[in-house]
Amino acid sequence: MLFRILIPVILLFASIGLISAQESNTSGAPGTTRGTIVSPQNGTHVKPDSWIDFVYNSMGEYSVTSYNISIWLWCSDPTLGLFTNHATGVSIGRFSLSSSSNTDPPLPPPPSTIYIPDFSHGVTGFPIGWGGGVNQSDAPLWLSVLEEYGGEGSSFGAKVAYTSNLLVYNSTLSISA
């Protein structure tokens, strides 16, 4: 329930520049690769019902503690759809980063691979519930990370970094070298 409220607020603040927000795998911290998705890279073609490598560089470093990340696969632009109640996608989960393993409740570490659902089977990629799926080809898919971190001065609540890489879902296009 908390994330249903927090995510639209976080994305609103990101869109108007009140929190660290980056897309297209640009730096979360000026001059560094902190707060970025390393893999998969922007433009990666992904297949339904497959696994892809996942690597995220957290905001954590000396004097900055990374706490948790939430990973989402968005089937619609999250910076637009959340504000109109028309966002589509699926949560991959919430994970604890190595610089802070004392979360309550305990969370698993981030995955090294992420499952890409077959959205033609249902809205979550699985044939459960009333949400019917739709088959799509060459569709944009946003892999997004919201990271909670602290440091670099005091704050009221955790600081939040947002990053997103744009993937191509169920591509029918060939990649030439």
Accessible surface in RSA format (square Angstrom, percent):
REM  Atomic radii and reference values for relative SASA: ProtOr
REM  Chains: A
REM  Algorithm: Lee & Richards
REM  Probe-radius: 1.40
REM  Slices: 20
REM RES _ NUM      All-atoms   Total-Side   Main-Chain    Non-polar    All polar
REM                ABS   REL    ABS   REL    ABS   REL    ABS   REL    ABS   REL
RES MET A   1   170.32  88.2 126.70  83.9  43.62 103.8 114.65  97.5  55.67  73.8
RES LEU A   2   115.09  64.1 108.56  77.7   6.53  16.4 111.12  78.0   3.97  10.7
RES PHE A   3    58.24  29.1  57.71  35.7   0.54   1.4  57.93  35.1   0.32   0.9
RES ARG A   4   193.16  81.1 174.58  89.0  18.59  44.3  58.41  79.8 134.76  81.7
RES ILE A   5    96.89  55.1  91.72  68.3   5.17  12.5  96.02  69.1   0.87   2.4
RES LEU A   6    62.27  34.7  62.27  44.5   0.00   0.0  62.27  43.7   0.00   0.0
RES ILE A   7     6.10   3.5   6.10   4.5   0.00   0.0   6.10   4.4   0.00   0.0
RES PRO A   8    34.52  25.2  33.83  30.8   0.69   2.5  34.22  28.3   0.30   1.9
RES VAL A   9    58.82  38.7  57.74  52.3   1.08   2.6  58.80  51.1   0.02   0.1
RES ILE A  10    15.52   8.8  15.50  11.5   0.01   0.0  15.52  11.2   0.00   0.0
RES LEU A  11     1.31   0.7   1.19   0.8   0.12   0.3   1.19   0.8   0.12   0.3
RES LEU A  12    78.05  43.5  78.05  55.8   0.00   0.0  78.05  54.8   0.00   0.0
RES PHE A  13    76.84  38.4  76.84  47.6   0.00   0.0  76.84  46.6   0.00   0.0
RES ALA A  14    11.81  10.9   2.63   4.1   9.18  20.9   2.63   3.7   9.18  24.3
RES SER A  15    67.68  57.2  26.07  34.8  41.60  95.8  32.13  68.4  35.54  49.8
RES ILE A  16   107.58  61.2  75.74  56.4  31.84  76.7  83.80  60.3  23.77  64.5
RES GLY A  17    60.73  74.9   0.00   N/A  60.73  74.9  29.37  80.6  31.36  70.2
RES LEU A  18   119.66  66.6  89.88  64.3  29.78  74.9  92.30  64.8  27.36  73.6
RES ILE A  19    42.03  23.9  28.44  21.2  13.58  32.7  37.03  26.7   4.99  13.6
RES SER A  20    36.58  30.9  17.87  23.9  18.71  43.1  28.00  59.6   8.58  12.0
RES ALA A  21    45.05  41.4  13.79  21.3  31.25  71.1  13.86  19.5  31.19  82.6
RES GLN A  22    14.80   8.3   5.94   4.3   8.86  21.1  12.60  26.8   2.20   1.7
RES GLU A  23    67.09  38.5  57.21  43.3   9.87  23.5  22.99  44.5  44.10  36.0
RES SER A  24    67.57  57.1  56.04  74.8  11.53  26.6  24.20  51.5  43.37  60.8
RES ASN A  25    48.04  33.1  29.45  28.5  18.59  44.8   6.40  15.4  41.64  40.3
RES THR A  26    72.44  51.5  66.54  67.5   5.90  14.1  65.91  88.5   6.53   9.9
RES SER A  27    46.35  39.2  23.12  30.9  23.23  53.5  23.84  50.8  22.51  31.5
RES GLY A  28    10.75  13.3   0.00   N/A  10.75  13.3   0.16   0.4  10.60  23.7
RES ALA A  29     7.56   7.0   6.85  10.6   0.71   1.6   7.56  10.7   0.00   0.0
RES PRO A  30   133.26  97.1 107.44  97.9  25.83  93.9 117.40  96.9  15.86  98.6
RES GLY A  31    86.61 106.8   0.00   N/A  86.61 106.8  45.53 124.9  41.08  92.0
RES THR A  32    51.33  36.5  37.61  38.1  13.73  32.7  46.99  63.1   4.35   6.6
RES THR A  33    90.05  64.1  86.81  88.0   3.25   7.7  66.69  89.6  23.37  35.3
RES ARG A  34    29.01  12.2  28.77  14.7   0.24   0.6  18.61  25.4  10.40   6.3
RES GLY A  35     0.04   0.0   0.00   N/A   0.04   0.0   0.00   0.0   0.04   0.1
RES THR A  36     5.89   4.2   5.89   6.0   0.00   0.0   3.56   4.8   2.33   3.5
RES ILE A  37     0.00   0.0   0.00   0.0   0.00   0.0   0.00   0.0   0.00   0.0
RES VAL A  38    59.66  39.3  56.39  51.0   3.27   7.9  57.72  50.2   1.94   5.3
RES SER A  39    28.87  24.4  28.87  38.5   0.00   0.0  14.29  30.4  14.58  20.4
RES PRO A  40     7.10   5.2   3.81   3.5   3.29  11.9   7.10   5.9   0.00   0.0
RES GLN A  41   120.48  67.4 118.81  86.8   1.67   4.0  24.88  53.0  95.60  72.5
RES ASN A  42    57.14  39.4  35.71  34.5  21.42  51.6  28.77  69.2  28.37  27.4
RES GLY A  43    40.33  49.7   0.00   N/A  40.33  49.7  29.66  81.4  10.67  23.9
RES THR A  44    44.08  31.4  35.27  35.8   8.81  21.0  34.40  46.2   9.68  14.6
RES HIS A  45    61.02  33.3  38.76  26.9  22.26  56.9  20.52  21.1  40.50  47.1
RES VAL A  46     3.19   2.1   0.00   0.0   3.19   7.7   2.54   2.2   0.65   1.8
RES LYS A  47   152.60  74.4 151.03  92.7   1.57   3.7  94.36  84.9  58.24  62.0
RES PRO A  48    31.99  23.3  20.48  18.7  11.52  41.9  20.48  16.9  11.52  71.6
RES ASP A  49    93.78  65.7  73.21  72.9  20.57  48.6  12.91  30.4  80.87  80.6
RES SER A  50    28.01  23.7  23.50  31.4   4.51  10.4  26.81  57.1   1.20   1.7
RES TRP A  51   166.48  66.8 139.93  67.7  26.56  62.4 118.29  63.1  48.20  78.2
RES ILE A  52    24.16  13.7  18.41  13.7   5.75  13.8  24.16  17.4   0.00   0.0
RES ASP A  53    93.01  65.2  86.41  86.0   6.60  15.6  15.84  37.3  77.17  77.0
RES PHE A  54     6.98   3.5   1.72   1.1   5.26  13.7   1.72   1.0   5.26  15.1
RES VAL A  55    72.95  48.0  69.07  62.5   3.88   9.3  72.95  63.4   0.00   0.0
RES TYR A  56    28.23  13.2   3.67   2.1  24.56  63.9   2.73   2.1  25.49  31.4
RES ASN A  57    52.03  35.9  49.14  47.5   2.89   7.0  10.51  25.3  41.52  40.1
RES SER A  58    31.14  26.3  22.36  29.8   8.78  20.2   4.11   8.8  27.03  37.9
RES MET A  59     4.87   2.5   4.87   3.2   0.00   0.0   4.87   4.1   0.00   0.0
RES GLY A  60    22.65  27.9   0.00   N/A  22.65  27.9   4.84  13.3  17.81  39.9
RES GLU A  61    92.18  52.9  65.83  49.8  26.36  62.8  35.53  68.7  56.65  46.2
RES TYR A  62   204.42  95.4 185.86 105.7  18.55  48.3 146.39 110.0  58.03  71.5
RES SER A  63    76.11  64.3  44.04  58.8  32.07  73.9  47.74 101.7  28.38  39.8
RES VAL A  64     6.51   4.3   0.20   0.2   6.31  15.2   0.49   0.4   6.02  16.3
RES THR A  65    49.48  35.2  48.59  49.3   0.89   2.1  13.58  18.2  35.90  54.3
RES SER A  66     0.49   0.4   0.49   0.7   0.00   0.0   0.49   1.0   0.00   0.0
RES TYR A  67    79.68  37.2  79.68  45.3   0.00   0.0  45.80  34.4  33.89  41.8
RES ASN A  68    11.25   7.8  11.25  10.9   0.00   0.0   0.00   0.0  11.25  10.9
RES ILE A  69     0.11   0.1   0.00   0.0   0.11   0.3   0.11   0.1   0.00   0.0
RES SER A  70     6.23   5.3   5.98   8.0   0.26   0.6   3.93   8.4   2.30   3.2
RES ILE A  71     0.00   0.0   0.00   0.0   0.00   0.0   0.00   0.0   0.00   0.0
RES TRP A  72    49.03  19.7  49.03  23.7   0.00   0.0  46.67  24.9   2.36   3.8
RES LEU A  73     0.00   0.0   0.00   0.0   0.00   0.0   0.00   0.0   0.00   0.0
RES TRP A  74    12.43   5.0  12.43   6.0   0.00   0.0  10.53   5.6   1.90   3.1
RES CYS A  75    46.20  34.9  27.87  31.1  18.33  43.1  18.62  47.2  27.58  29.7
RES SER A  76    29.08  24.6  25.16  33.6   3.92   9.0  29.08  61.9   0.00   0.0
RES ASP A  77    40.85  28.6  36.02  35.9   4.82  11.4  10.21  24.0  30.64  30.6
RES PRO A  78     0.19   0.1   0.19   0.2   0.00   0.0   0.19   0.2   0.00   0.0
RES THR A  79    40.97  29.1  36.04  36.5   4.93  11.7  26.07  35.0  14.90  22.5
RES LEU A  80   121.50  67.7 116.51  83.4   4.99  12.6 118.58  83.3   2.92   7.9
RES GLY A  81     8.55  10.5   0.00   N/A   8.55  10.5   7.65  21.0   0.90   2.0
RES LEU A  82    33.07  18.4  20.78  14.9  12.28  30.9  21.25  14.9  11.82  31.8
RES PHE A  83    82.44  41.2  47.37  29.3  35.07  91.2  52.15  31.6  30.28  86.7
RES THR A  84    83.00  59.0  67.92  68.9  15.08  35.9  70.14  94.2  12.86  19.4
RES ASN A  85   143.36  98.9 120.09 116.1  23.27  56.0  31.63  76.1 111.74 108.0
RES HIS A  86   134.84  73.7 120.18  83.5  14.66  37.5  92.60  95.4  42.24  49.1
RES ALA A  87    29.88  27.5   4.52   7.0  25.35  57.7   4.54   6.4  25.34  67.1
RES THR A  88    72.54  51.6  67.88  68.8   4.66  11.1  67.41  90.5   5.13   7.8
RES GLY A  89    28.50  35.2   0.00   N/A  28.50  35.2   0.83   2.3  27.67  62.0
RES VAL A  90    25.42  16.7  22.01  19.9   3.41   8.2  25.42  22.1   0.00   0.0
RES SER A  91    56.30  47.6  36.29  48.4  20.02  46.1  22.99  49.0  33.31  46.7
RES ILE A  92    47.40  27.0  22.38  16.7  25.02  60.3  25.16  18.1  22.24  60.4
RES GLY A  93    21.90  27.0   0.00   N/A  21.90  27.0  21.69  59.5   0.21   0.5
RES ARG A  94    83.80  35.2  73.25  37.3  10.55  25.1  22.11  30.2  61.69  37.4
RES PHE A  95    22.17  11.1  22.17  13.7   0.00   0.0  22.17  13.4   0.00   0.0
RES SER A  96     8.31   7.0   5.70   7.6   2.61   6.0   5.26  11.2   3.05   4.3
RES LEU A  97    16.07   9.0  15.21  10.9   0.87   2.2  15.46  10.9   0.61   1.6
RES SER A  98   116.19  98.2  81.64 109.0  34.55  79.6  56.62 120.6  59.57  83.5
RES SER A  99    64.84  54.8  31.03  41.4  33.81  77.9  42.59  90.7  22.25  31.2
RES SER A 100    18.47  15.6  12.21  16.3   6.26  14.4   7.81  16.6  10.67  14.9
RES SER A 101    86.85  73.4  64.87  86.6  21.98  50.6  36.56  77.8  50.29  70.5
RES ASN A 102   145.15 100.1 114.26 110.4  30.89  74.4  36.23  87.2 108.92 105.3
RES THR A 103    24.32  17.3  10.52  10.7  13.80  32.9  15.38  20.7   8.94  13.5
RES ASP A 104   140.06  98.1 106.15 105.7  33.91  80.2  34.20  80.5 105.85 105.6
RES PRO A 105    92.28  67.3  91.79  83.7   0.49   1.8  91.79  75.8   0.49   3.1
RES PRO A 106   113.21  82.5  94.95  86.6  18.25  66.4  95.54  78.9  17.66 109.8
RES LEU A 107    41.87  23.3  23.73  17.0  18.13  45.6  25.53  17.9  16.33  44.0
RES PRO A 108    74.17  54.1  66.81  60.9   7.36  26.8  73.56  60.7   0.60   3.8
RES PRO A 109   101.02  73.6  94.65  86.3   6.37  23.2  95.78  79.1   5.24  32.6
RES PRO A 110    41.93  30.6  25.33  23.1  16.60  60.4  25.33  20.9  16.60 103.2
RES PRO A 111    36.64  26.7  22.77  20.8  13.87  50.4  33.30  27.5   3.34  20.8
RES SER A 112    86.14  72.8  74.63  99.6  11.51  26.5  48.04 102.3  38.09  53.4
RES THR A 113    50.82  36.1  47.59  48.2   3.23   7.7  29.17  39.2  21.65  32.7
RES ILE A 114     1.99   1.1   0.00   0.0   1.99   4.8   1.99   1.4   0.00   0.0
RES TYR A 115    47.91  22.4  44.54  25.3   3.37   8.8  34.33  25.8  13.58  16.7
RES ILE A 116     0.00   0.0   0.00   0.0   0.00   0.0   0.00   0.0   0.00   0.0
RES PRO A 117     4.72   3.4   4.72   4.3   0.00   0.0   4.72   3.9   0.00   0.0
RES ASP A 118    25.27  17.7  25.27  25.2   0.00   0.0   1.28   3.0  23.99  23.9
RES PHE A 119    18.68   9.3  18.20  11.3   0.48   1.2  18.20  11.0   0.48   1.4
RES SER A 120    45.19  38.2  24.17  32.3  21.02  48.4  12.80  27.3  32.39  45.4
RES HIS A 121   103.51  56.6  86.87  60.4  16.64  42.6  57.94  59.7  45.57  53.0
RES GLY A 122     1.12   1.4   0.00   N/A   1.12   1.4   1.12   3.1   0.00   0.0
RES VAL A 123    82.77  54.5  70.96  64.2  11.81  28.5  75.90  65.9   6.87  18.6
RES THR A 124    47.36  33.7  47.04  47.7   0.31   0.7  46.02  61.8   1.34   2.0
RES GLY A 125     3.45   4.3   0.00   N/A   3.45   4.3   0.00   0.0   3.45   7.7
RES PHE A 126    98.95  49.5  98.56  61.0   0.39   1.0  98.56  59.8   0.39   1.1
RES PRO A 127   109.86  80.1  80.21  73.1  29.65 107.8  87.28  72.1  22.58 140.3
RES ILE A 128   121.02  68.9 108.97  81.2  12.05  29.1 113.86  82.0   7.16  19.4
RES GLY A 129    75.86  93.6   0.00   N/A  75.86  93.6  37.37 102.6  38.49  86.2
RES TRP A 130   258.18 103.6 226.25 109.5  31.94  75.0 199.49 106.4  58.69  95.2
RES GLY A 131    28.39  35.0   0.00   N/A  28.39  35.0  18.47  50.7   9.92  22.2
RES GLY A 132    60.13  74.1   0.00   N/A  60.13  74.1  41.13 112.9  19.00  42.6
RES GLY A 133    29.49  36.4   0.00   N/A  29.49  36.4   1.81   5.0  27.69  62.0
RES VAL A 134    94.86  62.4  86.05  77.9   8.81  21.2  91.03  79.1   3.83  10.4
RES ASN A 135   108.46  74.8  86.42  83.5  22.04  53.1  25.16  60.6  83.29  80.5
RES GLN A 136    87.87  49.1  83.57  61.1   4.30  10.2  25.67  54.6  62.20  47.2
RES SER A 137    57.26  48.4  36.23  48.4  21.02  48.4  18.65  39.7  38.61  54.1
RES ASP A 138    56.28  39.4  35.09  34.9  21.20  50.1  19.43  45.7  36.85  36.8
RES ALA A 139    16.04  14.7  13.28  20.5   2.76   6.3  16.04  22.6   0.00   0.0
RES PRO A 140    66.41  48.4  61.22  55.8   5.19  18.9  63.96  52.8   2.45  15.2
RES LEU A 141     2.28   1.3   2.28   1.6   0.00   0.0   2.28   1.6   0.00   0.0
RES TRP A 142    26.73  10.7  26.73  12.9   0.00   0.0  22.55  12.0   4.18   6.8
RES LEU A 143     0.00   0.0   0.00   0.0   0.00   0.0   0.00   0.0   0.00   0.0
RES SER A 144     1.43   1.2   1.32   1.8   0.10   0.2   1.39   3.0   0.04   0.1
RES VAL A 145     0.32   0.2   0.00   0.0   0.32   0.8   0.09   0.1   0.23   0.6
RES LEU A 146     9.70   5.4   8.44   6.0   1.25   3.2   8.44   5.9   1.25   3.4
RES GLU A 147     0.00   0.0   0.00   0.0   0.00   0.0   0.00   0.0   0.00   0.0
RES GLU A 148    41.33  23.7  41.33  31.3   0.00   0.0  16.89  32.7  24.44  20.0
RES TYR A 149    15.32   7.2  15.32   8.7   0.00   0.0   0.00   0.0  15.32  18.9
RES GLY A 150    13.26  16.3   0.00   N/A  13.26  16.3  12.37  33.9   0.89   2.0
RES GLY A 151    24.92  30.7   0.00   N/A  24.92  30.7  17.77  48.8   7.15  16.0
RES GLU A 152    98.60  56.6  60.04  45.4  38.56  91.8  42.92  83.0  55.68  45.5
RES GLY A 153    57.93  71.4   0.00   N/A  57.93  71.4  40.31 110.6  17.62  39.5
RES SER A 154   121.08 102.3  83.14 111.0  37.94  87.4  50.40 107.3  70.68  99.0
RES SER A 155    61.54  52.0  23.26  31.0  38.28  88.2  27.70  59.0  33.84  47.4
RES PHE A 156   219.51 109.8 185.42 114.8  34.09  88.7 190.07 115.2  29.44  84.2
RES GLY A 157    52.87  65.2   0.00   N/A  52.87  65.2  41.28 113.3  11.58  25.9
RES ALA A 158    53.44  49.1  20.31  31.3  33.12  75.4  26.44  37.2  27.00  71.5
RES LYS A 159    50.43  24.6  43.96  27.0   6.47  15.4  37.55  33.8  12.88  13.7
RES VAL A 160    26.70  17.6  22.14  20.0   4.56  11.0  22.14  19.2   4.56  12.4
RES ALA A 161     0.89   0.8   0.49   0.8   0.40   0.9   0.67   0.9   0.22   0.6
RES TYR A 162     7.50   3.5   7.19   4.1   0.31   0.8   7.35   5.5   0.15   0.2
RES THR A 163     1.00   0.7   0.91   0.9   0.09   0.2   0.91   1.2   0.09   0.1
RES SER A 164     0.00   0.0   0.00   0.0   0.00   0.0   0.00   0.0   0.00   0.0
RES ASN A 165     0.00   0.0   0.00   0.0   0.00   0.0   0.00   0.0   0.00   0.0
RES LEU A 166    71.09  39.6  70.99  50.8   0.10   0.3  70.99  49.9   0.10   0.3
RES LEU A 167     0.20   0.1   0.00   0.0   0.20   0.5   0.00   0.0   0.20   0.5
RES VAL A 168    35.41  23.3  35.41  32.1   0.00   0.0  35.41  30.8   0.00   0.0
RES TYR A 169     8.56   4.0   8.56   4.9   0.00   0.0   7.12   5.4   1.44   1.8
RES ASN A 170    36.48  25.2  35.60  34.4   0.87   2.1   0.87   2.1  35.60  34.4
RES SER A 171    32.63  27.6   4.31   5.8  28.32  65.2   4.31   9.2  28.32  39.7
RES THR A 172    97.55  69.4  60.73  61.6  36.81  87.7  58.46  78.5  39.08  59.1
RES LEU A 173   115.88  64.5 103.87  74.3  12.01  30.2 106.48  74.8   9.39  25.3
RES SER A 174   109.33  92.4  76.43 102.0  32.89  75.8  52.07 110.9  57.25  80.2
RES ILE A 175   130.26  74.1  97.02  72.3  33.24  80.1 100.42  72.3  29.84  81.0
RES SER A 176   104.08  87.9  75.62 100.9  28.45  65.5  45.77  97.5  58.31  81.7
RES ALA A 177   153.63 141.3  72.68 112.2  80.95 184.1 109.22 153.8  44.41 117.7
END  Absolute sums over single chains surface
CHAIN  1 A     9850.9       7413.3       2437.6       6269.9       3581.0
END  Absolute sums over all chains
TOTAL          9850.9       7413.3       2437.6       6269.9       3581.0
